[in-house]
Amino acid sequence: MAEAFTPDFYLSEFNLYVELTTLKSNLTAEKNRKVRLLRQLYPEVNVKLLKKRDLFRLLTKYGYGPLDPEEVPDIDHILISTGKLQQRVVEMGKQISSDYANQEPVLVGVLRGVFCFLADLVRHISVPVTLDFMSISSYEGDGGGAVKILKDLDENIKGRDVILVEDIVDTGMTLNHVLDYLWAKKPASLRVCTLLDKSVRRLTTVNVDYVGFEVPDEFVVGYGLDFRQRYRNLPFIAVLKHELLP
């Protein structure tokens, strides 16, 4: 007696066939039997039985599905998925590589929120680069007061091409302070690259050369951005629930 078994989809990157199932015991038992038989007859075939709820959790983890309120209770919704983030970062890396052909720019990241973006971005830049970091006291509020440098550059940028890399540009007040500080070090050129631009809140004119995404006037977290030091590790950009804000 011949039996047919057609998995729901194939993940070529992992050479893995995936069959979805439900929580109904009779259906699960029958599919488990077929998967065992398939493995016996074709041990070279990599196949896995996955419950639908487990699939949804994986999709949520990587920003492709609705969030489970019990798992991430402070998040309202996903704004930019993991896939869109990675696609845009690749595009930005290619653009920077083209603009700086035959050059060796210095990428300066503003800690801490930039670490995810900068780590991914630099891997898609094909020209040689030098990395350095700054940390400043008024970055979190971006309120335009005096900026205190907590960590200065280790590299001498005089006469060099510099790209200041930010996670998000908001009012632009703090960014202008940082740019003035860097220009005083006499670089040959100075450009700004930001993953997110919340231009709706801009209070001063500031030139941003590379923008990943325009975002609305919402408190966003994930991919390096935090709320009280939480949610930096989310692989997507999400909007925080309004009731949690002070």
N, C-alpha and C positions, 0 to 999 in steps of 0.2 A: 504494500500500500504506500503510495507516494504522499508526502506531506510538503506543503508550501510554507515558507517562512521568509517574509520580506521585511527587514528592519526599516524603521521610520526614516532614518537619515544616516548619512555617512560623513564623518569628520575627517577630511583628507589630511589635515595637518597632523593628526594623531593616528591615522590609519585605523579608525575605530568606527564600527557600526553600532548604532544606538537604537534600541527598541523601547518605546514608551509603554508603560502599563499603569493600571489604576490600583486602588487599594482593595478591590474585590478579590477575595482569596481564590475563587475558582478560576478567574482570568489570569491571575498571577501564577498560580500553580501550573496552568497549561503552558504559559509562555516560558516559565522556568524550565519545564521539561523539554521544550523545543530548543531552547538555548543550550542546555546540556548536551542534547543530541547533536546539535550543530557543532559544538566544540569537539565532540568525540570524532565526528566524521571529517571535520576540517579544522584541525588544531592550529593551523596557521592563520585562521580568520579571528580577528580581534573583535568581539562583540560584547556589549554590555546591556543589561536590562536596567532601565532607569524609571523610577516612579515619577509621575508627572509633577508632583510637588517638589521633588528634588531638582527637576529641570527648571522650574520656575525660580527656585532659590539661586541656581547658578545664573540665570538670566538677570535676576535682580542684583546679584553681586557685581556683575559687570555692566550694569546700567542699561539693560535692555527690557526691563519689566517693571511692574509696580512694586513699590517697596512694601515689605511686611512691617506694619506699625510696631509689632512686638520686637522686631530685630533692630530697627533704627527709629526709635520713637520721636526723636526731635526733628526729623526730616519731613517736609511737606511733599515735595516731589522732585524728580530728577529733571534738571534743566538741560544738561549736556551729557550725552551718554559716553561711555568709554570708547566706543568705536569712533564717534565723531571727534572726540579729543585726539585720539591717536592719528586719525587721518589728517586733521588740521596741523598737528605738530610736524608730521612728515612734510606737508606743504611748506610750512614756515622754514624748516631746516633747508629745504631745497632752494627757497628764495634767498635766504641768507648766504648759502653756498654760491649762488649765482652772483649776488651783489658784491661778495668779497673774494671773487676769483683772483688767485695769485696774491692774496693777502693773508695775514695771520691775525685775526681780530682777538681782542681780549673780551671775554664774556664775563660781566660782573653781575652776580646774582644778589638780590636783596633778601636776606634771611628773615623769617624762616619759611614763609609760605611758598617760595619759588622752587624749593628743592625737587619736587616731583617733575614740574614742567622743565626745569633746566636740565635735569638728568636725561629726560627723554629727548629734548630738543638737540642737545649736543651730539647725540648718537645719530642724528640725521643731518648733520653738517659735515660736508665732505672735505672742506678746507681745514688746514691746521688751526687749532684754536688754543688759547690759554684761558684757564678758568680762575676766577677770584671771587671773593664774597665780601659783602658789607652787612653790618647790622646797625640799625638806627632805632632810637628810642620812641619816636613819634609815628612810626610806620603804621601801627595797628589802627590808630584813630584817624590818620591822614587829616588832621585838623588844621594844619597850617601854622602851628606854633614853631618855636625854635627847635631845630632838629639836632639831636645829640648823636654823635657817631660812637656807637658802642664797639664796633669792630671796623677798623680801617682796612684798606687794601694792603695786601702783601706785595703785589706787583707794582713796579714803577711804570705808569702808563704815559709818561711824557713822550710825545711824538708817535703814539700808537693809536690804532683804530679800535675804539671801544664800543661795545654794545651793552647797555644797561638792561638787564632782564628782570622783569617784574611779574608777579603772579596776577595782580590786578591794579589798574589805575582808576582812582576814584575822583576826588576833587581836583587832583593835580598839584595841590599846594606842597605836599611833602616831596613829590617827584621833582618839582622845580628847585627846591632846596638842594636835593641830592645832585641834580644836574649842575647847578652853580658850583657845588663843592668839587665835582669831578672836572669841570672845565678849568677850575683853578689849578689843576694838576697838569694842564697844557697837553691834552691828548691831540693827536692829529685830526681825529673825527670822533663824534659821539652820537650814537643813535639809541633809540629806546625800543625795546621789544616787550610786549606784554601778552600774556595768555588771555586775560579778560579786560575789557574796557567798559567801565560804567560811566560813560560820557554824560549821561543824564544828570549826574551830580557834579559836573565840572564847575569849578569856581574860578579857574584861571586858565589862560591859554597855555597849552603845552603840546609839543609836537611828539606824536607817537608814530614811529616808522613801521612797526610790525604789530598787527593786532590779530589775535587768534579769534576771539568772539566778542561781539557787543552783547552786554547783558543788561537786564532791566534793573530798576532800583529795588533790589532784593538782597537780603543777607545770604550769601552763598558760601558753601563749604565743600570740602572734598578736593582731592588731587593737590594736597598741600595746604589748602585753606582750612582754617579751623574756627570752631566756636568754643572758647574757653579750653583750648588745647585739644579738643576732641574732633574727630572726623577728618583729620588730615589724610588718613589712610584710605578713604573711600576712592575707588578708581574712576569716579565720575564727579561732575559738578551738580550739586543739589541745593535746593532752597530750604532754608531753615524755617520752622514754624514761627509765625509772627508773634505768638503769645509768649515765646521764650525770650524775646528781645527786651532789654531794659527800657 
